[in-house]
Amino acid sequence: MSPVTSPVFSKPFSALLFDMDGTLLNSLAAAERVWGDWARSKGLDVEAFLPTMHGVRGVDTIRRLGLPGVDPEAESAMIEQAEIDDVEGIVAIPGAVAFLKSLPAESWAIVTSAPIVLAKRRLEAAGIPLPRIMVTAEDVSIGKPDPECYLLGARKLGVDIADCLVFEDAPAGIQAGEAAGAEVLVITATQMHTVATHHTAIANYDEIAADIGTDGTISIVRT
């Protein structure tokens, strides 16, 4: 989809909703260290497993595996603590901090599959400011690709989801944004393999800027 025809660049938005891992910050190495160790301990094919755990709640990842004798809640809690302890190498996606600082504080939120403590830890490690509104793993009954998280994010900001732009990087999150009814912009900075999508994609935030209208709406422009 070209910038000329893409809704991302041709309509103003009431609010912006950001995924966190892979979208605002790069935690790929840290996450795969922790999850790789766990997968090996369970006798899984690590190389095949790792691509399946991005963008979704840890408990949902483990539950989906259906491993005999494994308690998804207990295992995900242990993994969460290991991830909290390992933030080495976590950095902001290029341009992300400046882009967020250019936005009205009441007009954006983070919508992540990470638990709240881990989300705050990674944001701090990456030097990304905490938003006024966050939707985390604890806030939803069903994780991505279900749209519940993005619908909740819009509701917390007091806007219609149809007037929101979702920033995502992973298939599960892209599907969640689509199902919610938002426009979606894909960030490719941390993608190891191209994600098939009809949505507009950019490498990082150095490619865009936010133009704030007199009515408070946000237009995304190419730089």
Summary of the structure (lengths in Angstrom):
residues: 223
radius of gyration: 17.0
end to end distance: 17.6
largest distance: 57.7
contacts: 730
relative contact order: 0.21
helix: 43%
strand: 18%
